[in-house]
Amino acid sequence: MPREMTYPCYTCGSYQPHRQPRDDRERDIIRKLANLQKPNAYVDDYWICGRTDFDCRNIRTALRVKPFDPPQKMPDPE
């Protein structure tokens, strides 16, 4: 079950709830993005902004607010 944490969000500009990837689709998207920068990246180190009043879905790590340049967001479910 994905956990939730509160982290600063680069695109929201404030502390927001973030969640870990929920399913294989989200893990695959993060794996592709992360492996471009760091081969064999650990997918569960990545968090997705869960702000509810604004559809952000920015992807970050626990240690880096902006791991991707430009920032990446989780695409809408298909």
Residue pairs with C-beta under 8 A, 6 or more apart in sequence:
2 19
2 20
2 21
2 22
3 19
3 20
4 17
4 18
4 19
4 20
4 50
5 17
5 18
5 47
5 62
6 15
6 16
6 17
6 18
7 15
7 16
7 18
7 47
7 60
7 62
7 65
8 14
8 15
8 16
8 65
9 15
9 16
9 18
9 49
9 51
9 56
9 58
9 60
9 65
10 58
10 60
10 65
10 66
10 71
11 49
11 56
11 58
11 71
11 73
12 49
12 51
12 54
12 56
12 58
16 49
16 50
16 51
16 56
17 49
17 50
17 51
18 47
18 48
18 49
18 50
18 60
19 47
19 48
19 50
20 44
20 46
20 47
20 48
21 27
21 30
21 43
21 44
21 46
21 48
25 77
25 78
26 48
26 74
27 43
29 74
29 75
30 43
30 46
30 59
30 74
31 41
31 43
33 59
33 68
33 72
34 41
34 43
34 46
34 67
35 41
37 67
37 68
45 61
45 62
46 59
46 60
46 61
46 67
47 59
47 60
47 61
47 62
48 57
48 58
48 59
48 74
49 56
49 57
49 58
49 59
49 60
49 73
56 73
57 73
57 74
57 75
58 71
58 72
58 73
59 67
59 68
59 71
59 72
59 73
59 74
60 66
60 67
61 67
